[in-house]
């Protein structure tokens, strides 16, 4: 969905992602699908987990359900300082994350380790 500057299609991305998953598994490695919500349904069978950024902020966490339905992990991060300072908002987000069986971290956008909160 992002403009790469190349003439690539969603079908090209599926072929590439499947090739990556196959190459990883051929080497005994696990592989996670990162931030590709539009193709979760097509790729859940070949990826071992999902890694996602800010699905709560953008109200798109339900798109990750196929991974949970297959017993696969969803590793999720939110970048929001308010969630560190506002315990009520943080607890609500973490309650939702646990309810969806996501492993969720709250981190600074700069990833400078200024704070780190785990919902687990």
N, C-alpha and C positions, 0 to 999 in steps of 0.2 A: 504494500500500500504506500510505502514511502518512495519518493522519487530518488532513484539511485544515479540518475544520469545515463543509465543504460536502458535499452529496450527489453526489459524483463517483464514477465507476466507472473501472475499468481501461480500458474502451472509450472513455470520455471522454478519458482521458489519451492514448490512441493517436491519436485525432482531433486533439487539441491539438498533440501532438508532430509529427504529419505536416504540420499547417498551418504550424508554425514552420519546419520544414525547407523546405517549398515557398516560403514567404515569403523565407527566406534565399537560396535558390537563384535565385529570381526577381530578386534584387538582386545577383547575382554573388558571394554570400558563401558560405563554408563554414560548417558547423554541426556541433557535437559533441553526442552524447548523454551526459548526465552522470548517473551513479549510478542508472540505470534498468535494472538487470540483469534484472528480470522481463520486460521487453519488448524485449530485444536482438534476439531472433529476428524479431519483428514489425517492427522499425524499422531494422535494419542496412542495408537497401537504400536508405533515404532519408537517412541521416546519413553524414557524411563521416569521422567518427572517434568514438572513445569516450573519455570522461574519467571516471576512476573513483578513488574513495578507499578504500584499505585492503582491496582484494580478497584480499591475502595474509593479512592478519590474520583475516579472516572466511572463508577457504578458499572463495572464490567466483570466482577468476580464470578458471576454465574457462568460465564463462558469457560471457566476452568473446571467446572464440575465433571466433565468426562474423565479427567485424571483421577479425581477422588473416587468416582464410580468404579474405576479399574484398580483401586487400591494403590495408586501411585501418588507420590508426594507433590504438593504444591508449595513451593518456597516463594514467599511473597514479601515485598518491602514497601513501606510507605515513607515518603520524605516529607515530614511535617513537624516542625518544631513545636507547634501548638499541642501536638499529641504527647509531647514530653511534659510540657508545663501544665496541661489541663487533664488532671487525673480522670475526670468524669468522661471526657471525650475519648481518652486513651482506653479506659476500661470498656466503653461501648464498642470501640473498634476491635479490641482484643476479644471481646465476647463473640462478636460476629465472626472473627477469624477462626476462633476455636470451633464455633458452630459449623463452619464450612470445612473444618479439618485442615486449615492452612497453617503452615509454620510461618509466622509473620514477625518481621523486625521493623522497628521504627528507627530510621537513620537520618543523618544530615545529608542534604543533597550533594554537598561537596565531598562526602565520604571522608571527612577529616577526623573522624572519631571523636567529635565534640560531644556526642551522646550516642547511646545505643540502648534500645529497649527491646526486649523480646516478649512477645505475647504468649510464649509457651509456659 
